[in-house]
Amino acid sequence: MSDPVIAVVGASGTVGRQIIASLQLHDVEPDQVRFFSSERSEAEELEYEEETLPTEKPGPDAFRGVQAVILATPPDVARRLGQQAQQQGAWVVDLSGAYRVDTTVPLVAPGVNDGVLDRPFAGRIVAIANPATQALLSVLAPLRAKFGLVFADVTMLFGTASRGQEGQEQLSKQTAALMNGKDPEVDVFPHRIGFNVIPAMGGFEGPLCDAERHVLVEAARIWSGDALPALTATALTVPTYHGLTLVLSAHLGRPVDADGIRALLKEEPGLKLLDDPAQNIYPMPMLTTDDATTHVGRVRALGTRVQLVAATDNVFRAADTAVDLALKLANRT
Ligand SMILES: NC(=O)c1ccc[n+]([C@@H]2O[C@H](COP(=O)([O-])OP(=O)(O)OC[C@H]3O[C@@H](n4cnc5c(N)ncnc54)[C@H](OP(=O)(O)O)[C@@H]3O)[C@@H](O)[C@H]2O)c1
């Protein structure tokens, strides 16, 4: 069988560019990739190994001869192009959240519920849980399995890359304006993000913002079994670029001590324990750059309650898990 061809839609975006880096790390050859974006970046050429490859606007036959398509676009675009790619015989890995509530589409949190892809499902579309859900569940899963989990509350600190290129550009422009004593223009976020913290990420539906709803909906889909834990979430946007920090408080099914929690988390392949506060060693988003693991630390325990901090490179995690999954699916019939 010849090597599969992987298409990236949204290749010019924040996640798309990281997907391109990840494809190279996975030794995917230049003739095995196709890049697509909107009309805005149509003429742009993207570096790939020693070559520069074009990015095209997806036409009606864009995905013929392609085995897997990764969608890193706004959800409305992913909804339309996902159907097209599936009809043209490709597997589809969606990062946009367009299929998060579609129960016919498996929702995967890699390392947490990979088995969901071993069960039969209709169609050829697979959705990947957003990086906050992935990181949160990768920490909670071993705690739940060993001690039982009654309730968890998470505060999520999102860097501006979570709003793509325009979010990062907004932070750069506002920081430069403020440093030069000028009033910055406010766009993209509802308030200034330069030297500020906004207690939300995305728009509101009722009391919850997008990022909070997404985590709650995705966790409810991915968690299975009896006695589903209760979960609450609060999202903040902070003036950083890449990186996501989680502050987690959980009530477990039985009393625990901090050393027992550390020993358990240390054994988990998707986690990296950084927990020596006296030496200033703890998770920080800057340490997670290009690291597929979630860093955990600041572990404290009292009775059945445990508190900790986790950090992950959300853009790297989204891209790397999507490439990994696309390569696996591409080899399925
Ligand atoms: N940023 C994160 O941390 C993160 C993590 C996980 C998932 N996601 C999700 O991944 C998706 C992309 O996020 P991002 O941060 O990379 O956003 P971004 O930087 O704004 O990039 C969006 C990409 O989508 C392309 N696009 C827009 N409309 C299109 C169309 N009609 N046809 C083809 N391509 C189109 C854009 O092309 P142009 O450059 O031509 O406009 C660009 O390449 C979003 O759904 C986001 O929610 C983001």
PDBQT file of the ligand as one rigid body, heavy atoms in Angstrom, charges set to zero:
ROOT
HETATM    1  N1  LIG A 401      -5.760  27.753  19.288  1.00  0.00    +0.000 N 
HETATM    2  C1  LIG A 401      -5.936  26.696  20.082  1.00  0.00    +0.000 C 
HETATM    3  O1  LIG A 401      -5.349  26.582  21.172  1.00  0.00    +0.000 OA
HETATM    4  C2  LIG A 401      -6.860  25.601  19.651  1.00  0.00    +0.000 A 
HETATM    5  C3  LIG A 401      -6.752  24.350  20.255  1.00  0.00    +0.000 A 
HETATM    6  C4  LIG A 401      -7.618  23.317  19.849  1.00  0.00    +0.000 A 
HETATM    7  C5  LIG A 401      -8.549  23.565  18.871  1.00  0.00    +0.000 A 
HETATM    8  N2  LIG A 401      -8.637  24.798  18.313  1.00  0.00    +0.000 N 
HETATM    9  C6  LIG A 401      -9.641  24.990  17.261  1.00  0.00    +0.000 C 
HETATM   10  O2  LIG A 401      -8.965  24.829  16.012  1.00  0.00    +0.000 OA
HETATM   11  C7  LIG A 401      -9.522  25.715  15.049  1.00  0.00    +0.000 C 
HETATM   12  C8  LIG A 401      -8.425  26.639  14.483  1.00  0.00    +0.000 C 
HETATM   13  O3  LIG A 401      -7.895  27.398  15.559  1.00  0.00    +0.000 OA
HETATM   14  P1  LIG A 401      -6.652  28.381  15.362  1.00  0.00    +0.000 P 
HETATM   15  O4  LIG A 401      -6.312  28.812  16.740  1.00  0.00    +0.000 OA
HETATM   16  O5  LIG A 401      -5.593  27.753  14.528  1.00  0.00    +0.000 OA
HETATM   17  O6  LIG A 401      -7.335  29.604  14.561  1.00  0.00    +0.000 OA
HETATM   18  P2  LIG A 401      -6.649  30.635  13.513  1.00  0.00    +0.000 P 
HETATM   19  O7  LIG A 401      -5.257  30.919  13.900  1.00  0.00    +0.000 OA
HETATM   20  O8  LIG A 401      -7.609  31.751  13.429  1.00  0.00    +0.000 OA
HETATM   21  O9  LIG A 401      -6.656  29.825  12.128  1.00  0.00    +0.000 OA
HETATM   22  C9  LIG A 401      -7.855  29.519  11.440  1.00  0.00    +0.000 C 
HETATM   23  C10 LIG A 401      -7.501  28.796  10.160  1.00  0.00    +0.000 C 
HETATM   24  O10 LIG A 401      -8.722  28.445   9.495  1.00  0.00    +0.000 OA
HETATM   25  C11 LIG A 401      -8.601  28.864   8.124  1.00  0.00    +0.000 C 
HETATM   26  N3  LIG A 401      -9.917  29.124   7.546  1.00  0.00    +0.000 N 
HETATM   27  C12 LIG A 401     -10.838  30.036   7.917  1.00  0.00    +0.000 A 
HETATM   28  N4  LIG A 401     -11.910  29.993   7.079  1.00  0.00    +0.000 NA
HETATM   29  C13 LIG A 401     -11.636  29.023   6.160  1.00  0.00    +0.000 A 
HETATM   30  C14 LIG A 401     -12.335  28.510   5.016  1.00  0.00    +0.000 A 
HETATM   31  N5  LIG A 401     -13.539  29.000   4.675  1.00  0.00    +0.000 N 
HETATM   32  N6  LIG A 401     -11.754  27.525   4.289  1.00  0.00    +0.000 NA
HETATM   33  C15 LIG A 401     -10.539  27.041   4.622  1.00  0.00    +0.000 A 
HETATM   34  N7  LIG A 401      -9.822  27.490   5.684  1.00  0.00    +0.000 NA
HETATM   35  C16 LIG A 401     -10.365  28.463   6.452  1.00  0.00    +0.000 A 
HETATM   36  C17 LIG A 401      -7.770  30.123   8.216  1.00  0.00    +0.000 C 
HETATM   37  O11 LIG A 401      -7.250  30.464   6.939  1.00  0.00    +0.000 OA
HETATM   38  P3  LIG A 401      -6.772  31.978   6.615  1.00  0.00    +0.000 P 
HETATM   39  O12 LIG A 401      -5.435  32.146   7.231  1.00  0.00    +0.000 OA
HETATM   40  O13 LIG A 401      -6.720  31.984   5.130  1.00  0.00    +0.000 OA
HETATM   41  O14 LIG A 401      -7.832  32.887   7.194  1.00  0.00    +0.000 OA
HETATM   42  C18 LIG A 401      -6.698  29.663   9.189  1.00  0.00    +0.000 C 
HETATM   43  O15 LIG A 401      -5.752  28.864   8.522  1.00  0.00    +0.000 OA
HETATM   44  C19 LIG A 401     -10.651  26.486  15.779  1.00  0.00    +0.000 C 
HETATM   45  O16 LIG A 401     -11.878  25.819  15.553  1.00  0.00    +0.000 OA
HETATM   46  C20 LIG A 401     -10.255  26.366  17.224  1.00  0.00    +0.000 C 
HETATM   47  O17 LIG A 401     -11.387  26.440  18.084  1.00  0.00    +0.000 OA
HETATM   48  C21 LIG A 401      -7.800  25.819  18.652  1.00  0.00    +0.000 A 
ENDROOT
TORSDOF 0
